[in-house]
């Protein structure tokens, strides 16, 4: 007899992901005093930054596990000092967070893609990359896949990082706090470009980043309950909730990390003189 207990999950996922992206429906612009704009009947969102303020938005839904896709076109030209973000975060002082941060640079120099994972307010798990394309020339898809076993960061379908659930060796893993999706464009020229040596050129303002194609396949958290059975949907095969990297995906990730990774906390022995984090040794 077929197990029907998972039908509500599949129905909820279909309801979320089968309709076209509409920013009016799916997000709210939360700051920027008009610098965030939704146009094209809800299909396009832009954030802008000038010397007075940046801007940002957040999802209306809150998730406890999900696969979040966003197409983004980053600030072109001289973007030094600017930071564009896409991340999941829970509220509070012991928050969980999963980060994409795009650190701007001088014209002709590549962006730095910064990734990090926080659990209960503790992070320090940075990996940084250069990209193998110009992220300002066109839209590219950035994906955060978060399930009970792993977090996978993906760019245009290519995995660049996997953060596994390593609670077995004492490493914290975000699995208990629902998170919303956030994005922002802001000035961080005290650290973003070459450690703060290169400042934002305000004569180039306003700086603008563009978004489209927001897709959310997720366990939506509402009124203290998850749309997934038993709160996590563990045991469902063939879905993002149990997804892992197959051998082809692992090979592609190794290619990215060999050729485009510029920082990995797991190899920074100077930063951890008492020994590398346990998850680095167990990986």
Phi, psi and omega in degrees: 000135183292143177277114183263002184292341182266358182302318179302324178297309182298321179297319181292322179293318178299317182297326182281317195260348185275343179272152181291152182298137177217107184294329176302321183279323196262338185224170171225136175282123192254341178201162178123354174051054177090358180281346170261132185225139173248125184226187177054047179057036177088003184271342184232137175232136176235142171245142178230159182225129168230186187294338182277323186191156167264207181199165181195165177215168179216159178288151173283329178276154173243142189236145166237087189087140181179171174236112186247122177247140173216131171270128184227144170238118190278169181302124181275171175069218181281097181256013182305137179089345181267152175228127175249134187234155168215119186203162171253141181205143173261159179281172173100176183273346175241061189278160168255151184200142176229118195245134152250126172229130183251110185267121184291172183207174176295157179307131179088345177261144188284152169298156167254126176263115185255130176237150179201159177227129175245141171226127181052040177081003182249124182243247180060038179233050188279139163228139182234149185220154158264156179262158183263019179206171176273109184284002179258347186279332183202177177281141173226153187262125178245131188231134168248117174253123185229109175232178186296344184259336188194163169240129180238124175264128186228142176235118182050041177084356180259120178290135178248340182204141173233126175246107186275154172289107182243038177300337181296338177250011175095008179273131179292146179221133182287114182211357186244345185249121176298147182229148169262160173271135179231155170212149182205160171230121187210167180267128177220047186285002173281349180209341195292320186245115180053046176066021180096001180290329180256123185263163177293133176266097186290349175291345179269353182290155002281146174269140185225133171244145185239149184225146171202173171063037177290123180230132183231108170252113195200160166274103183280131181260123182210132179054039177077011182227152177263147175287349178268142178298141180061015174084345183223335182073018179300141180104346176282125181263156176076015180232171179297338181292338177236013185294141171223170181277123175281180186297324179294315179295321178296322179294320178295320179295319178298323178297315178298313184292328178288322189259337189231353175284133181244348174206138178218115181302334182287351178244007185267078184292333178293327180286332182238071184296339178274001180123145181295154177305148187300325181293334178289321181287331183272346186292000000 
